[in-house]
Amino acid sequence: MVRRAKLVNDAVDLVPVLQLFSTETYRRVYETLLNEWKTLSELRELYGEGVEEALRILKNAGMLEVKWRMPSEPTGKPEKEYHVSYTHLSINVYISLKDLNTILNAIFMAEDEESEVVGRITEQISRGRISVQHISRETGMDSLFIRAIAKKSLRLNLKGQLVEMAKEDEI
């Protein structure tokens, strides 16, 4: 196994990494893909439902490698197979404990609360307000909290200081 470290220079980039270890299924998918290449169907056989979400979180964290596996029989179709690209983290952040608490609150927020917050953010995006600062001003939410929720949610994309709706692309 090749040892590669993901560089984290922004505390918000820790959100999907910590989210990845929030459930047993996510952890198992990560550990499996750390050691071997697996297709989506193979992962579903091993762990059932929830595998797609784990793969999306890995992709959102920038930790997922994808390649095509050619079929063993000539009439078969190629399938994507997945592997984890990083085994370590190199973290270089300077953050106040208050801001760290804000990020941890976003990570461990209940699903219904998160869905309400994401709804408020998507409402602002639909009105043309995609800047974190504009959304913060309009909703009264902390800008760091908005960035953390956008990084956590699979319905949103965070690009610098802009929040956009995520495209429904395949993994």
N, C-alpha and C positions, 0 to 999 in steps of 0.2 A: 504494500500500500504506500503510495506516494504521500508524503506529508506536505500539505500546502496550507498556508495561513491566510485567512480572509482579513484584510485590513479594515478596521472600523475607526473612522475619525469623527463620526457624528453619533451621538448617543441614540438618536432616533433609528439608526441602522441596526441597533441591537433588538428592536422590537420583533421583527420576524424570526430572528435567531432564538430569542427566548420563547416566542410563541410556538416554535417548532418542538419544544420540549414540554409543552403544556398538557399533552394527552399521551396516553400509552401508545395509541396507534401511530401518532406522529413520530414518537421516539423510535418505535420498532422500524418504521419505514426508513428513517434516517440511518439507523444502525445497519439495516440490510443493504441499503444503497452505498454505504461506506465501504463495504467489503466486496460487492459484486454488482454487475449490471443486471437490471431486471426490467421486464416490460410491464405495462400497466395491468395486463391480464394476470401475469405472474404475481404481482403485488396484491391484486384483488383476491386471488386464490389464498394467499398467505394471511391477509389481514382483513378482508371483507371491504365494506364501505368506508369511506373517509380517506381512502388512499389518494384520490384526486386532489382533495383539499391539502393534504400533506405535500403533494408534489407542487401545488400552486404556491404554498408557503415557501418551499425550498427555492422555487423559481423567483419569487418576490425577494427573497434574501440574497439572490445572486449566487446560490450554492449548487445549482442543478446543472449537470451535463447531460446532453441528449445526443444520441446517435441512432442510426438505423441498423436494425438487425435483419439480415437477409433470410428469407425462409429456407427451410431445409428441403422442401419439395418445390419443383419448378412452377407449380400452379398457385403456390401460396403468395400472400402479400407481405411486403416488408412491414415491420413494426418498429415503433420507436422504443428504445430502451434507455433507462435512466441510471445515473450514478451521481453520488455526491462528490463535488469537486474540492471541498475544503475539509480538513480534519482539525484545524486549529483556528483560533482567533487571535489577532494582534490588535489590542484595543488601546487607542490613544485619545482619550476624551478628558476634558476638564469640565465638570458639571457641578452645579450646586446641589445640595441634598434636596432642596425644594424641587428643582427641575427633575432630578432623578425620581422623586416621588410622583411627579406628574406623569412621567413615562411609565412607571410601574403601575399607576392607576389605569392607564390606557391598556396596558398589556393584560391585566387581570380583571378588567371590567366584565360584568355579566353580559351575556349575549343580547338580552333584551335592551339593556342600557346602551350597548354599543350600536345596536340597530337604530335606536332613536337618534343618537348622535350622528351616525352616518346619514340618516334621513335628513337631518338639519343641514349637514354639509352638502348633500346632493341637491337640496332645494336651492341653496346659494349658487351652486354650479349651474343649475338650470336657469338661473337669473343672470348668468354671465359673470359672476364673481368667482374667479378661479384662483386668485391670489390668497395665500394664507392670511395675509394682513387684512384684506377685505372681509374674508369669511370670519376672522376673529372679531373684527369691529362690528359686523352685522349680528353675530350670534352671541357675543359676549364671552366666548370660550377663549382660553389661553392659546396663543399661536403654537406653542410647543405641543400642547395636547392635541391640537388639530393635526399637526404633522405626524404625531405618533399614531393617532387613529387612522390617518390616511395610509400610513405604512403597514398597519396591522390589517386593515380591511382588504378583502379580495375584490371589493366593488370599486375601490379608488386607487389611483396611482399618484404618487408624490414625485414631482419632478422639480427639484430645487425648492423654490417657494411657491410653486403652482400645484394645485390639486385638480386632477382630471378624473373623469369616469373611466374605469378599467374596461378594456375591450374584452369581449368574450372570445378569446382565442384559445386554441387547444394547448395543452401542456407540452 
